[in-house]
Amino acid sequence: MTFRLIWRALAATLGGTVAVYGVAACGTSSGDQPSSGSSGGTIRWAAAGGYNSSYAPLLVAQGQGLFSKQNVQVELNTFATGSSALAALIGGSADVASISGLDMLRSAQKQNGVVAVYTPFDSAASSIIARKELQATYGTDIAKFKDAKWGYAAEGTSSTYYLKTLAEKSGLNWDRLGRNALGTQSAILASLTAGKVDIVSTDLTTASKAIQQGVGYLVLNTNDPDATTPYWGKQFGSVFATTKSFLQKRPDLIQGFVAGLVDGQHMLQQNIGDASRMLALFTPEVQTEFKATWDQQWKLTAPAFDGVDGTLTDEMLTSELAWATSCGALPPGTTLPPSSEFADNSFVERAFSTLGYAKPTPGATPSA
């Protein structure tokens, strides 16, 4: 099975010019029978920042032809933030978007027709890092960053509220800290390198590059539930979401997409303990993109996949809502409609049944 990486750029009305690239798989032969019953088609997937290891189930599915088994092709459109990817989904220029748990709660509150269909990992798809020069004196003691310059991509994002929670749990006053919204992940790395910021919340690719290049060091791995639960409870990180209108039009295509994700997650969890084996599961193009920082990136990411089966539970939603209202990401007293209105686990359940896999359990996944 071969894949081709297609690079292009387009002008979008959503926040200016957006760089876009897609990955499309070649189709299955006419004799292949998809277990999902999908009649085939292309999923336009919107995501923030392009590829990073938090998308590993999807990347494994691409690399191993698991979407093609379902007659599904996936085209990636990249955006500066997850909120922009969500706007593309709602606006109809994407069929599926990877969005944060916080954006999922906001969508549920607004009842804007967004539906979560797959939850790939626990905790957050980011890391908290600081300038390497500060490691000897500041270490991982957040309280020592009182007079530091704090950075993140944009106001109102999950990264902002993770930093806010971390600061306030460490006795700091968020409103009195020096803060910078830097716009993009590449700007975060450049600002950290230039010393314009001291501590940042950033995606896994950027964090890994900073650590590997000696520019930054790890303060807190937000993908490790054991490390982050004391700060913000149980997080469900992000979801693959679609819209009710698209589900009504193409439930078979979403089923094929989710079946590919479940298949990819299963293969990931079988190989999670070996970073080099994991990298080999991706397409050659993705391997090339990841190669320089992969060992560091996978070390940060792997704990979040332990025992995850892709469903979104009421317990996860309750915990995420408690954090969001406590840190000001959502107003105090915010309530949500019944989860059945914005989360549909039936696609995951059906995929496990048709693929014949047993659901993983926490602690059963080999450690990386």
C-alpha positions as CSV (number, residue, x, y, z in Angstrom):
1,M,0.0,0.0,0.0
2,T,1.5,3.4,-0.9
3,F,0.6,6.8,0.2
4,R,1.4,10.2,-1.2
5,L,1.9,13.4,0.6
6,I,0.3,16.3,-1.2
7,W,1.4,19.8,-0.3
8,R,-0.6,22.8,-1.1
9,A,-1.6,26.2,0.2
10,L,-4.8,28.1,0.0
11,A,-6.3,31.3,1.1
12,A,-9.1,30.8,3.6
13,T,-11.6,33.1,5.0
14,L,-10.9,31.5,8.4
15,G,-8.3,33.7,10.0
16,G,-6.4,34.6,6.9
17,T,-4.0,32.3,4.9
18,V,-3.9,28.7,6.1
19,A,-1.3,26.2,5.0
20,V,-3.0,22.9,4.0
21,Y,-1.7,19.5,3.1
22,G,-3.4,16.2,2.8
23,V,-2.6,12.5,2.9
24,A,-4.6,10.3,0.7
25,A,-4.4,6.5,0.5
26,C,-4.7,4.6,-2.7
27,G,-8.0,2.7,-2.8
28,T,-8.6,-0.9,-2.1
29,S,-9.2,-3.4,-4.8
30,S,-12.7,-4.3,-5.8
31,G,-12.3,-7.7,-4.1
32,D,-11.6,-6.1,-0.6
33,Q,-14.6,-6.0,1.7
34,P,-14.6,-3.3,4.3
35,S,-15.6,-4.6,7.8
36,S,-17.4,-1.3,8.4
37,G,-19.7,-1.6,5.4
38,S,-18.5,1.8,4.1
39,S,-19.3,2.5,0.5
40,G,-16.1,4.6,0.4
41,G,-15.1,8.2,0.1
42,T,-12.8,10.9,1.4
43,I,-12.8,12.4,4.9
44,R,-11.6,16.0,5.0
45,W,-9.8,16.1,8.4
46,A,-9.1,19.5,10.1
47,A,-6.3,19.6,12.7
48,A,-4.1,22.1,14.5
49,G,-0.5,22.3,13.6
50,G,-0.2,19.3,11.2
51,Y,1.1,16.0,12.3
52,N,2.2,15.2,15.8
53,S,2.4,12.0,17.8
54,S,-1.0,12.6,19.5
55,Y,-2.5,11.6,16.1
56,A,-0.6,8.3,16.2
57,P,-3.7,6.0,15.8
58,L,-4.6,7.8,12.6
59,L,-1.0,7.8,11.4
60,V,-0.7,4.1,12.0
61,A,-4.0,3.5,10.1
62,Q,-2.6,5.5,7.2
63,G,0.8,3.8,7.2
64,Q,-0.6,0.3,7.4
65,G,-3.4,0.8,4.9
66,L,-6.1,0.3,7.6
67,F,-8.3,3.2,6.2
68,S,-8.0,1.7,2.7
69,K,-9.4,-1.6,4.1
70,Q,-12.5,0.4,4.9
71,N,-12.5,2.2,1.5
72,V,-11.8,5.5,3.2
73,Q,-9.3,8.2,2.2
74,V,-8.1,10.9,4.6
75,E,-7.2,14.4,3.5
76,L,-5.5,16.7,6.1
77,N,-6.1,20.4,6.3
78,T,-4.0,22.2,8.9
79,F,-4.9,25.2,11.0
80,A,-3.1,27.4,13.5
81,T,-5.3,26.3,16.4
82,G,-7.8,23.7,17.3
83,S,-10.5,26.4,17.6
84,S,-9.9,27.2,13.9
85,A,-10.2,23.6,13.0
86,L,-13.5,23.5,14.8
87,A,-14.7,26.5,12.9
88,A,-13.8,24.8,9.7
89,L,-15.9,21.8,10.8
90,I,-18.9,23.9,11.7
91,G,-18.6,25.9,8.5
92,G,-18.7,22.8,6.4
93,S,-15.1,22.9,4.9
94,A,-14.1,19.8,6.9
95,D,-15.9,16.6,7.7
96,V,-14.0,15.7,10.8
97,A,-11.9,17.8,13.1
98,S,-9.5,17.0,15.9
99,I,-10.4,19.4,18.7
100,S,-9.6,19.8,22.4
101,G,-11.7,18.5,25.2
102,L,-12.4,22.1,26.1
103,D,-13.6,23.0,22.6
104,M,-15.8,19.9,22.7
105,L,-17.4,21.1,26.0
106,R,-17.9,24.6,24.5
107,S,-19.6,23.0,21.5
108,A,-21.8,20.9,23.6
109,Q,-22.8,24.0,25.7
110,K,-23.7,25.9,22.5
111,Q,-25.5,22.8,21.0
112,N,-24.0,23.6,17.7
113,G,-24.4,20.1,16.2
114,V,-20.8,18.9,16.8
115,V,-20.6,15.2,17.8
116,A,-17.5,13.4,19.2
117,V,-17.0,10.0,17.6
118,Y,-13.6,8.9,18.8
119,T,-11.4,9.8,21.8
120,P,-7.8,8.8,21.1
121,F,-6.0,9.4,24.4
122,D,-6.2,10.6,28.0
123,S,-4.7,13.9,29.2
124,A,-3.5,16.6,26.9
125,A,-1.7,16.8,23.5
126,S,0.9,19.2,24.7
127,S,3.8,19.7,27.1
128,I,5.0,22.5,29.4
129,I,8.6,23.4,28.7
130,A,11.0,26.2,29.8
131,R,14.2,27.8,28.5
132,K,17.1,25.5,29.0
133,E,19.1,28.3,30.7
134,L,16.6,28.3,33.6
135,Q,16.8,24.5,34.4
136,A,19.6,24.7,37.0
137,T,17.9,27.4,39.1
138,Y,14.2,26.9,38.4
139,G,13.9,23.2,37.7
140,T,10.3,22.1,37.8
141,D,9.3,24.3,40.6
142,I,6.5,26.4,39.0
143,A,6.5,28.9,41.9
144,K,10.0,30.0,40.8
145,F,8.6,31.3,37.5
146,K,6.8,34.2,39.2
147,D,8.7,36.8,37.3
148,A,9.1,34.8,34.1
149,K,7.6,35.4,30.7
150,W,4.8,32.9,30.0
151,G,3.9,31.9,26.4
152,Y,1.2,30.1,24.5
153,A,-0.4,30.1,21.0
154,A,-3.6,32.1,21.6
155,E,-5.9,33.3,24.4
156,G,-8.7,31.1,25.3
157,T,-7.1,27.8,24.2
158,S,-6.6,24.7,26.3
159,S,-2.9,25.5,26.5
160,T,-3.6,28.9,28.1
161,Y,-5.8,27.3,30.8
162,Y,-3.4,24.5,31.4
163,L,-0.7,27.1,32.2
164,K,-3.2,29.1,34.3
165,T,-4.1,26.1,36.3
166,L,-0.5,25.1,36.8
167,A,0.4,28.7,37.9
168,E,-2.5,29.1,40.4
169,K,-2.1,25.6,41.9
170,S,1.5,26.6,42.5
171,G,0.5,29.8,44.4
172,L,0.9,32.3,41.6
173,N,-1.5,35.0,40.5
174,W,-2.2,34.4,36.8
175,D,-3.4,38.0,36.2
176,R,0.0,39.4,37.5
177,L,2.2,37.2,35.4
178,G,3.9,38.4,32.2
179,R,2.1,36.6,29.4
180,N,2.4,36.4,25.6
181,A,0.0,35.0,23.0
182,L,2.4,34.1,20.2
183,G,0.0,33.0,17.5
184,T,1.6,29.7,16.2
185,Q,3.6,26.8,17.4
186,S,6.6,27.8,15.2
187,A,6.5,31.3,16.8
188,I,6.6,29.6,20.2
189,L,9.8,27.8,19.4
190,A,11.4,30.9,17.9
191,S,10.4,33.0,20.9
192,L,11.8,30.4,23.3
193,T,15.0,30.3,21.3
194,A,15.4,34.0,21.4
195,G,14.6,34.3,25.1
196,K,11.4,36.3,24.5
197,V,9.5,33.7,26.7
198,D,10.7,31.6,29.6
199,I,7.9,28.9,30.0
200,V,5.4,27.8,27.4
201,S,2.7,25.3,26.7
202,T,3.2,23.9,23.3
203,D,2.4,20.9,21.1
204,L,4.5,17.7,21.2
205,T,6.4,18.3,18.0
206,T,7.5,21.8,19.1
207,A,8.3,20.6,22.6
208,S,10.4,17.7,21.3
209,K,12.3,20.0,18.9
210,A,13.1,22.4,21.8
211,I,14.3,19.6,24.1
212,Q,16.3,17.9,21.3
213,Q,18.0,21.1,20.2
214,G,18.9,22.1,23.8
215,V,16.7,25.1,23.7
216,G,14.2,23.9,26.3
217,Y,13.6,21.3,29.0
218,L,10.6,19.5,30.3
219,V,8.7,21.1,33.2
220,L,5.5,18.9,33.1
221,N,4.5,16.2,30.6
222,T,0.8,16.9,30.2
223,N,0.3,13.6,28.4
224,D,1.1,11.7,31.6
225,P,-2.2,11.3,33.6
226,D,-0.3,10.4,36.8
227,A,1.6,13.7,36.6
228,T,-1.3,15.9,35.7
229,T,-4.2,14.6,37.7
230,P,-3.2,16.5,40.8
231,Y,-3.4,19.7,38.8
232,W,-6.6,19.3,36.6
233,G,-8.0,15.9,37.2
234,K,-8.7,13.4,34.4
235,Q,-8.6,15.0,31.0
236,F,-9.7,13.4,27.7
237,G,-7.3,15.5,25.7
238,S,-9.0,15.7,22.4
239,V,-11.6,14.1,20.2
240,F,-12.3,13.4,16.6
241,A,-15.6,15.1,16.0
242,T,-18.0,15.5,13.1
243,T,-21.4,17.1,12.8
244,K,-24.9,15.8,13.1
245,S,-25.6,16.8,9.5
246,F,-22.6,14.9,8.2
247,L,-23.6,11.8,10.3
248,Q,-27.0,11.9,8.7
249,K,-25.5,12.0,5.2
250,R,-22.6,9.6,5.6
251,P,-22.8,7.4,8.7
252,D,-21.1,4.6,6.7
253,L,-18.1,6.8,5.9
254,I,-17.7,7.8,9.6
255,Q,-18.0,4.2,10.6
256,G,-15.2,3.3,8.2
257,F,-13.1,6.2,9.5
258,V,-13.6,5.1,13.2
259,A,-12.9,1.5,12.3
260,G,-9.6,2.6,10.8
261,L,-8.8,4.5,14.0
262,V,-9.7,1.5,16.3
263,D,-7.6,-0.7,14.1
264,G,-4.7,1.8,14.3
265,Q,-5.1,2.2,18.0
266,H,-5.0,-1.6,18.5
267,M,-1.7,-1.9,16.4
268,L,-0.3,1.1,18.4
269,Q,-1.0,-0.5,21.7
270,Q,0.7,-3.7,20.5
271,N,3.9,-1.8,19.7
272,I,3.8,1.1,22.2
273,G,6.9,-0.1,24.1
274,D,9.3,0.3,21.1
275,A,9.6,3.8,19.7
276,S,11.5,2.6,16.6
277,R,8.8,0.0,15.8
278,M,6.1,2.6,16.3
279,L,7.9,5.0,13.8
280,A,8.1,2.2,11.2
281,L,4.3,1.9,11.3
282,F,3.9,5.3,9.7
283,T,4.1,6.3,6.0
284,P,7.6,7.0,4.7
285,E,6.7,10.7,4.5
286,V,5.6,10.9,8.1
287,Q,8.7,8.9,9.2
288,T,10.9,11.5,7.5
289,E,9.0,14.3,9.2
290,F,9.2,12.7,12.7
291,K,12.6,11.1,12.5
292,A,14.8,13.8,14.1
293,T,12.8,14.1,17.3
294,W,10.8,10.9,17.3
295,D,12.3,9.2,20.4
296,Q,11.7,12.3,22.5
297,Q,8.2,12.8,21.1
298,W,7.1,9.3,21.7
299,K,8.5,9.3,25.2
300,L,6.2,12.3,25.9
301,T,3.2,10.8,24.2
302,A,3.0,7.1,25.0
303,P,1.6,7.3,28.6
304,A,-1.6,9.0,27.2
305,F,-2.5,5.9,25.2
306,D,-2.5,3.4,28.0
307,G,-5.7,1.4,28.1
308,V,-7.6,3.9,25.9
309,D,-10.4,2.4,23.9
310,G,-11.8,5.5,22.0
311,T,-15.0,6.0,23.9
312,L,-16.0,9.2,25.7
313,T,-17.6,8.5,29.1
314,D,-19.7,10.6,31.4
315,E,-16.9,10.3,34.0
316,M,-14.5,11.9,31.6
317,L,-16.9,14.7,30.7
318,T,-17.7,15.4,34.4
319,S,-14.0,15.7,35.3
320,E,-13.2,17.9,32.3
321,L,-16.2,20.2,33.0
322,A,-15.1,20.5,36.7
323,W,-11.7,21.6,35.6
324,A,-13.0,24.0,32.9
325,T,-15.4,25.8,35.3
326,S,-12.8,26.0,38.1
327,C,-10.1,27.7,35.9
328,G,-12.5,30.1,34.2
329,A,-12.4,28.4,30.8
330,L,-16.2,28.0,31.2
331,P,-18.5,30.1,33.5
332,P,-19.1,28.7,36.9
333,G,-22.3,26.6,37.0
334,T,-22.1,25.7,33.3
335,T,-24.2,22.6,32.6
336,L,-24.2,20.4,29.5
337,P,-27.0,18.7,27.6
338,P,-27.2,14.9,27.9
339,S,-24.0,13.3,26.5
340,S,-26.1,11.4,24.0
341,E,-26.6,14.8,22.3
342,F,-22.9,15.4,21.5
343,A,-21.0,12.1,21.9
344,D,-21.7,8.9,20.0
345,N,-19.8,5.9,21.1
346,S,-21.7,3.5,18.9
347,F,-19.2,3.8,16.0
348,V,-16.4,2.7,18.4
349,E,-18.5,-0.2,19.8
350,R,-19.4,-1.4,16.3
351,A,-15.8,-1.2,15.2
352,F,-14.6,-3.4,18.1
353,S,-17.3,-5.9,17.3
354,T,-16.6,-6.1,13.6
355,L,-12.8,-6.2,14.0
356,G,-13.0,-8.8,16.7
357,Y,-10.8,-7.0,19.2
358,A,-11.1,-7.0,23.0
359,K,-11.1,-3.6,24.5
360,P,-7.8,-2.6,26.2
361,T,-7.7,-2.0,30.0
362,P,-5.5,0.6,31.9
363,G,-2.2,-0.9,32.9
364,A,-2.3,-3.6,30.3
365,T,-0.5,-1.6,27.6
366,P,3.2,-2.1,27.6
367,S,5.1,1.0,28.7
368,A,7.3,2.9,26.3
